[in-house]
Amino acid sequence: MAELDEGLEAGGVPRVLTFGTPSVGEILAERYQLEEHIGNDSLGRQLYRGIDVILRRPVAVVTRYPGGESAKEMLAAAVAASRIVHPHLVGVYDAIDEGERAYVVREWVDGIALRDIVAQGPLDAGRSVAIAWAVTDAVAALHGTGMAHGNVHPGTVLVAHDGRVVLTDARADDRATPETDIRSIGAILYCALTGYWPHAEAGTYSVPDGVRDESGALQSPRQVRSGVPAHLDSLISDLLNPDMPLPSAESLAAELASFGSLDEEDLAAEEQGGRTDFAAFDSASQSTTPPKPAGRKLAVGVVGLLVLALAGTLAAARVLGDPATPEASPTGGSAPSGTTASQPAKPAGQPVEFKIDGSKVRIVDPQGDRSEVKDADKAVDGDPNTVWKTERYYKADFGGKKSGMGVWIDLGEEKQVANVQVSLQTPGADGELRAGSQDMGSGKNQDQATVQGYPVVNARTAMGSTTVFTGPEQKTRYLLVWITKLPKESNSSGYRVAIGEITVRVQ
């Protein structure tokens, strides 16, 4: 809905401002019957699945208490959006202010949000561009009326079960500008390709923050994962760079449309160092008139592209934005009667999560007394609340007693590792990803041989709550997440690392 994430985006505790609750079964304006309470958003607005009793079609109803001045922005955004009929914009049917409450009636979309799609793994370049093109085309239509969307993020970009990409929840306030919309489209591309959102704040958003280097700078998609075409990577970097000039939405849509003919052979050539013709991107900021044939080509092909990727997997996931509370999660509740919510298919050739066998994980501690080598399986059990942790030390360098400790992982056979994600309960640790071809065995001497024999793939200082290490270029069977400096605990004067989850994605 119009400001579903305002409380979250502000970086504070989500604000719940609920003043009342209509009854399920109640008919609003003698027309819109409330069928099911989905939940409340961060502003206390109440989300319902309903039905238009006159036209007998499903609707989404967003109510706000009180109405009047406090609902002015919500109603203004709805009225403005209702004047635009576009295949990639959610339809707005009604906006009513009753004084003590106001409500907006919109198209009901059975589908899944981009945030939930990427939670299962990032998308390939073709599908990422197809989604971004649809969003850009919708934004261009809004900009053509003098209106900006102001709320483009992974929770407001939906893929319906029929493959249609829909942008929801425009926000009518002073913060909504064409420039912020275009920057956000760059972030949508980044999110689709990597599974990360470059504007997220730790603990306040359902998609993890973009991957950053040790200086805090955002890493490009090609640094996060393999297989991203160079010119697409450059385009995203330019869109996210506040110092770079921006194309218009219409121009950007045209440039994205030039990817309409990109196929798997093109992607393979790019990955192998071959040259793929992405020259159209070089003129994105100079182009003012989109090439209509290219635009029409993608407009026809986008649904087919997404249907091939996601058909049969998206039905019945109810999406109304990015809620602030668990009860508002559209994918957290039961599916509508007679349907089953499914997970999106993972595109062939893209990184997928590898299920790690907990029995093939151990702690490497060459300088310890073996008291900290238990519970290694808790770092790979799929539950971030169960952790492997060190003992408490009173200096970040393990009290001057050790050069490091780590978690060793046996993948069972050689794999092409795309990346390794490490989630910490307390950020601030220094760490390395190492890889090797031999199991040195368990014990102090064997652990020392493991550390010495496994070369460093890459290293991070001051790791965040979630840190992604790019995998080695060559296939490997054995990995070592090696911690060299402990973070300071927030509730004590000591230092310790607690690893909640290690996630390995393979090609």
C-alpha positions in Angstrom: 0.0 0.0 0.0 1.0 3.6 -0.4 3.4 3.9 2.6 3.9 0.4 3.7 7.5 0.7 4.6 7.7 4.3 5.8 8.3 3.2 9.4 10.9 0.7 8.3 12.8 3.0 5.9 13.2 5.6 8.6 15.4 3.1 10.4 13.5 3.3 13.7 11.2 0.9 15.5 8.1 0.3 13.3 5.2 2.5 14.4 1.9 0.9 15.0 -0.9 3.5 14.9 -4.0 1.3 14.7 -7.1 3.1 16.1 -9.8 0.6 15.2 -10.6 -2.6 13.3 -13.5 -3.2 11.0 -15.2 -6.5 11.2 -14.7 -9.3 8.7 -17.9 -9.5 6.8 -18.6 -5.7 7.1 -19.5 -4.0 3.8 -17.9 -0.7 3.2 -19.6 2.0 1.0 -22.4 -0.6 0.5 -20.2 -2.3 -1.9 -16.8 -3.7 -0.6 -17.2 -6.7 1.7 -14.2 -7.5 3.9 -13.4 -11.2 3.6 -10.1 -11.6 5.4 -7.8 -9.4 7.6 -4.3 -9.9 6.2 -2.5 -7.7 8.7 -1.3 -4.2 9.6 1.5 -2.2 8.0 4.1 -0.1 9.7 1.7 2.9 9.8 -1.1 0.9 11.4 -3.1 0.7 8.2 -5.2 -2.4 8.0 -5.0 -4.7 5.0 -7.9 -6.8 3.9 -8.8 -9.1 1.1 -12.3 -8.3 0.0 -14.9 -8.6 -2.7 -16.8 -6.1 -4.7 -20.3 -7.4 -4.2 -21.6 -5.5 -7.3 -19.0 -6.6 -9.8 -18.2 -9.9 -7.9 -14.4 -9.4 -8.3 -11.7 -9.7 -5.6 -10.3 -6.5 -4.2 -7.6 -5.3 -1.8 -8.9 -2.8 0.8 -6.6 -0.6 2.9 -8.2 1.2 5.8 -6.7 3.9 7.9 -7.8 5.4 11.2 -8.6 8.3 11.4 -9.4 9.7 8.0 -9.3 13.4 7.2 -6.0 15.1 7.3 -4.0 12.1 8.4 -5.1 10.1 5.4 -4.6 13.0 2.9 -1.4 11.6 1.3 -2.8 8.1 1.0 -5.9 9.3 -0.7 -4.1 11.7 -3.0 -1.7 9.0 -4.2 -4.7 6.7 -4.8 -6.6 9.3 -6.8 -3.6 10.2 -8.9 -2.8 6.5 -9.6 -6.4 5.8 -10.5 -6.1 8.1 -13.5 -3.4 5.9 -15.1 -4.4 2.6 -16.7 -1.2 0.6 -17.3 -0.5 -3.2 -17.5 2.3 -2.9 -15.0 0.6 -0.7 -12.4 -1.9 -2.0 -9.9 -5.4 -0.8 -10.6 -7.0 1.6 -8.1 -10.8 1.3 -8.0 -11.9 3.7 -5.2 -10.8 6.1 -2.5 -13.2 7.1 0.3 -12.8 9.3 3.3 -15.4 8.9 6.0 -13.8 11.2 8.5 -13.2 8.7 11.3 -11.6 6.4 8.8 -10.5 6.3 5.1 -9.9 3.5 2.8 -8.6 2.7 -0.7 -9.9 -0.1 -2.8 -7.5 -1.7 -5.3 -6.9 -4.6 -7.6 -6.2 -7.8 -5.8 -3.0 -9.5 -7.1 -2.4 -13.2 -6.6 1.4 -13.3 -6.9 4.7 -13.0 -5.2 6.9 -10.0 -4.3 10.4 -9.7 -5.7 11.7 -9.8 -2.1 10.3 -13.4 -1.8 11.5 -14.5 -5.2 15.1 -13.5 -4.5 15.0 -15.1 -1.0 15.1 -18.4 -3.0 18.1 -17.3 -5.0 19.0 -14.4 -7.4 17.7 -14.3 -11.0 19.6 -14.5 -14.2 20.3 -11.3 -16.3 17.4 -11.8 -18.7 14.7 -12.2 -16.1 16.2 -9.4 -13.9 16.1 -7.0 -16.9 12.5 -8.1 -17.8 11.3 -7.3 -14.3 13.2 -4.0 -14.2 11.9 -3.0 -17.7 8.3 -3.6 -16.6 8.8 -1.4 -13.5 10.5 1.3 -15.5 7.7 1.3 -18.1 5.2 1.8 -15.3 7.3 4.5 -13.7 7.6 6.2 -17.1 3.8 6.3 -17.3 3.6 7.9 -13.9 6.3 10.5 -14.7 4.4 11.4 -17.9 1.6 12.7 -15.8 3.9 14.7 -13.5 3.6 12.2 -10.7 6.5 10.2 -9.1 6.0 6.8 -7.5 8.3 7.3 -4.5 8.0 3.8 -3.1 9.8 1.4 -5.5 11.4 -1.5 -3.6 11.3 -5.3 -3.6 8.0 -5.4 -1.6 6.1 -3.3 -4.1 7.3 -5.1 -7.2 5.1 -8.2 -7.7 5.0 -11.0 -10.2 1.4 -12.2 -10.6 0.7 -15.9 -11.1 0.0 -15.2 -14.8 3.5 -13.7 -15.2 2.5 -10.1 -15.2 4.9 -7.7 -13.4 3.0 -5.2 -11.3 4.2 -2.1 -9.4 2.0 -1.2 -6.4 1.7 1.5 -3.8 2.7 4.9 -5.1 3.5 7.5 -2.4 2.3 11.1 -2.9 4.6 13.2 -0.8 7.6 15.6 -1.1 10.1 12.8 -1.0 8.7 11.2 -4.2 10.8 12.5 -7.1 11.6 11.1 -10.6 15.2 10.9 -9.6 14.6 8.7 -6.5 12.4 6.5 -8.7 15.3 6.0 -11.2 17.8 5.3 -8.5 15.4 2.7 -7.0 15.1 1.0 -10.4 18.9 0.5 -10.3 18.5 -1.0 -6.9 15.7 -3.3 -8.2 18.2 -4.6 -10.8 20.8 -5.0 -8.1 18.4 -6.9 -5.9 17.1 -9.2 -8.7 20.7 -10.1 -9.7 22.2 -10.6 -6.2 19.4 -11.1 -3.7 20.4 -8.0 -1.8 18.8 -4.6 -1.4 21.4 -1.7 -1.4 19.3 0.5 0.8 18.5 -1.9 3.6 19.3 -1.1 7.2 20.2 -4.0 9.4 17.2 -5.4 11.2 14.7 -3.1 9.6 14.1 -4.7 6.2 13.2 -8.2 5.0 15.9 -8.2 2.3 19.5 -8.0 3.5 21.6 -5.0 2.8 23.8 -4.9 -0.3 27.2 -6.5 -0.1 29.9 -4.0 0.9 33.7 -4.0 0.9 35.8 -3.3 4.0 35.5 0.4 3.4 31.7 0.2 3.4 31.4 0.8 -0.4 28.7 -1.2 -2.2 30.1 -4.0 -4.3 28.9 -4.3 -7.9 26.7 -7.3 -8.9 29.7 -8.8 -10.7 31.7 -8.8 -7.5 28.9 -10.6 -5.7 28.2 -13.3 -8.2 29.4 -14.5 -11.6 27.5 -14.4 -14.9 26.4 -10.7 -14.8 27.1 -9.0 -18.2 29.7 -6.2 -17.8 27.5 -3.5 -19.4 24.5 -4.4 -17.2 26.8 -4.2 -14.2 28.1 -0.8 -15.3 24.5 0.5 -15.8 23.5 -0.6 -12.3 26.6 1.1 -10.8 25.8 4.3 -12.7 22.2 4.3 -11.6 23.2 3.8 -7.9 26.0 6.4 -8.1 24.6 9.8 -6.8 27.3 11.6 -8.7 26.2 10.2 -12.1 23.6 11.9 -14.3 20.3 10.0 -14.7 18.4 9.1 -17.9 14.7 9.7 -18.0 12.4 6.7 -17.2 11.3 6.6 -20.8 14.9 6.5 -22.0 15.9 3.9 -19.4 13.0 1.7 -20.4 14.2 1.8 -24.0 17.7 0.8 -23.0 16.5 -2.1 -20.9 14.3 -3.1 -23.9 17.5 -3.7 -25.9 18.0 -6.7 -23.7 14.8 -8.3 -25.1 16.8 -10.5 -27.5 19.5 -11.5 -24.9 19.6 -15.3 -24.7 21.5 -17.9 -22.8 24.2 -18.1 -25.5 24.8 -14.4 -25.1 25.2 -14.8 -21.3 27.5 -17.8 -21.8 29.7 -15.8 -24.1 29.9 -13.0 -21.6 30.8 -15.4 -18.8 33.6 -16.9 -20.9 35.1 -13.6 -21.8 33.4 -13.3 -25.1 32.0 -10.0 -26.4 28.2 -9.4 -26.3 26.8 -6.3 -27.9 25.5 -4.1 -25.1 26.5 -0.9 -26.8 22.9 0.5 -26.4 23.6 0.9 -22.7 26.5 3.3 -23.4 24.1 5.9 -24.7 21.4 5.5 -22.0 21.9 8.9 -20.4 22.0 10.7 -23.8 19.0 9.0 -25.3 15.7 11.0 -25.1 13.5 9.0 -27.4 13.1 5.3 -26.7 13.4 3.0 -29.8 9.8 1.9 -30.1 10.4 -1.4 -31.9 12.7 -2.6 -29.2 10.2 -1.5 -26.5 7.4 -3.3 -28.2 9.5 -6.4 -28.5 10.1 -6.7 -24.8 6.5 -5.7 -24.0 5.4 -8.8 -25.9 8.1 -11.0 -24.6 8.2 -10.1 -20.9 5.2 -12.2 -19.8 6.5 -15.2 -21.7 9.9 -14.8 -20.2 8.6 -14.7 -16.7 6.1 -17.5 -17.3 8.9 -19.8 -18.4 10.8 -18.9 -15.3 8.0 -18.9 -12.7 4.8 -20.5 -14.2 3.1 -22.8 -11.8 5.1 -21.5 -8.8 3.6 -18.1 -8.0 -0.1 -18.7 -7.6 -1.8 -17.8 -4.3 1.0 -15.9 -2.5 -0.8 -12.8 -1.4 1.3 -9.7 -1.6 0.4 -6.3 -0.3 3.8 -4.7 0.3 6.6 -5.2 2.8 4.8 -5.4 6.2 6.4 -4.3 9.4 5.0 -7.1 11.6 4.9 -10.9 11.1 1.1 -11.0 11.1 1.1 -8.7 8.1 3.3 -11.0 6.0 1.3 -11.9 2.9 3.3 -15.1 2.5 3.3 -16.0 6.1 -0.4 -16.9 6.4 -2.5 -19.5 4.7 -3.2 -19.4 1.0 -6.7 -18.5 -0.3 -9.2 -21.3 -0.3 -8.6 -23.9 -2.9 -5.0 -22.9 -3.7 -1.5 -23.7 -2.5 1.3 -21.1 -2.1 4.4 -22.3 -3.8 8.0 -21.2 -4.0 9.5 -19.7 -7.2 11.5 -21.9 -9.5 15.2 -21.3 -9.5 16.5 -20.3 -13.0 18.8 -22.9 -14.5 22.5 -22.1 -14.2 22.0 -19.5 -11.4 23.5 -19.9 -7.9 21.4 -22.1 -5.6 21.7 -22.7 -1.9 23.6 -25.9 -1.1 22.3 -27.9 1.8 25.2 -28.5 4.1 25.4 -31.8 6.0 25.9 -30.9 9.7 27.9 -34.0 10.2 30.5 -32.7 7.7 31.2 -29.5 9.6 33.8 -29.0 12.3 35.6 -26.3 14.2 39.3 -25.6 13.3 41.2 -24.4 16.4 44.9 -25.1 16.1 46.0 -23.1 19.2 43.1 -24.0 21.5 42.5 -26.6 24.2 39.6 -28.2 22.2 37.0 -26.7 24.6 35.5 -24.6 21.8 35.2 -27.2 19.0 31.6 -28.3 19.8 28.3 -27.2 18.2 29.7 -26.6 14.7 26.5 -28.0 13.2 24.6 -25.1 14.7 26.3 -22.7 12.1 24.7 -24.6 9.2 21.3 -25.9 10.5 19.2 -23.3 8.7 18.3 -21.5 12.0 20.1 -18.2 12.6 19.1 -18.3 16.2 21.2 -21.3 17.0 24.8 -20.4 16.9 28.4 -21.6 17.2 30.3 -19.2 19.3 33.7 -18.9 20.9 34.4 -18.3 24.5 34.6 -14.8 25.8 37.9 -13.1 25.5 39.1 -9.7 26.8 41.0 -8.7 23.7 39.8 -8.8 20.1 42.9 -10.9 19.1 41.6 -13.9 21.1 43.3 -12.5 24.2 46.6 -12.8 22.4 46.4 -16.5 22.6 45.3 -17.4 19.0 45.7 -16.3 15.5 42.2 -17.4 14.7 39.4 -19.9 14.8 37.0 -21.1 12.1 34.3 -23.4 10.7 35.4 -26.1 8.2 32.9 -27.4 5.7 33.0 -30.5 3.5 30.7 -30.1 0.5 30.9 -33.8 -0.2 32.4 -33.4 -3.7 33.9 -30.6 -5.7 31.5 -27.7 -6.3 31.7 -24.4 -8.1 31.0 -22.1 -5.2 29.4 -18.8 -6.2 29.5 -17.2 -2.7 29.5 -18.0 1.0 27.2 -15.9 3.2 28.1 -15.6 6.9 25.6 -14.2 9.4 26.9 -12.9 12.8 25.0 -12.2 15.9 27.3 -9.2 16.6 29.0 -7.4 13.7 32.6 -6.3 13.7 34.6 -9.4 13.3 37.5 -9.7 10.8 37.4 -12.9 8.7 38.6 -14.8 5.7 37.2 -17.4 3.3 39.7 -20.1 2.6 39.4 -23.2 0.3 41.3 -26.4 -0.1 41.3 -29.7 -1.9 42.3 -32.0 1.0 40.8 -33.0 4.3 43.7 -32.7 6.8 41.8 -34.4 9.6 40.8 -33.3 13.1 43.2 -32.3 15.9 45.5 -29.5 16.8 48.2 -30.5 14.3 45.7 -31.3 11.6 44.0 -28.0 12.2 47.3 -26.1 11.8 47.9 -28.0 8.5 44.4 -27.0 7.3 45.0 -23.3 8.0 48.4 -23.4 6.3 47.3 -25.5 3.4 44.1 -23.6 2.5 44.8 -20.4 0.6 42.8 -17.3 1.3 40.1 -16.7 -1.3 39.1 -13.3 0.0 39.1 -11.4 3.3 36.8 -8.9 5.1 37.5 -6.5 8.0 34.7 -5.3 10.3 32.2 -7.8 8.9 28.6 -6.8 9.1 25.7 -8.8 10.4 25.6 -10.4 7.0 28.7 -10.7 4.9 29.1 -12.4 1.5 32.4 -13.9 0.4 32.8 -14.5 -3.3 33.7 -18.1 -3.9 37.0 -19.4 -5.5 37.4 -19.4 -9.2 38.1 -23.1 -9.3 35.9 -25.9 -8.0 36.5 -26.9 -4.5 35.3 -29.4 -2.0 36.5 -27.9 1.3 35.8 -24.5 2.7 37.1 -22.7 5.9 35.4 -19.6 7.3 38.3 -18.3 9.4 37.8 -15.6 12.0 41.0 -13.5 12.8 39.6 -10.8 15.0 36.6 -10.9 17.4 33.9 -8.3 17.7 33.1 -6.6 21.0 29.9 -7.8 22.6 27.3 -5.1 23.0 26.3 -6.1 26.5 29.7 -6.8 28.1 33.4 -5.7 28.0 34.4 -9.0 26.3 34.9 -10.1 22.8 33.5 -13.2 21.1 32.1 -14.2 17.7 28.8 -16.0 17.3 28.0 -17.4 13.9 24.3 -17.8 13.4 24.4 -19.3 9.9 26.7 -20.0 7.0 25.0 -20.3 3.6 26.9 -21.7 0.6 25.5 -21.0 -2.9 26.9 -23.1 -5.8 26.6 -22.8 -9.6 
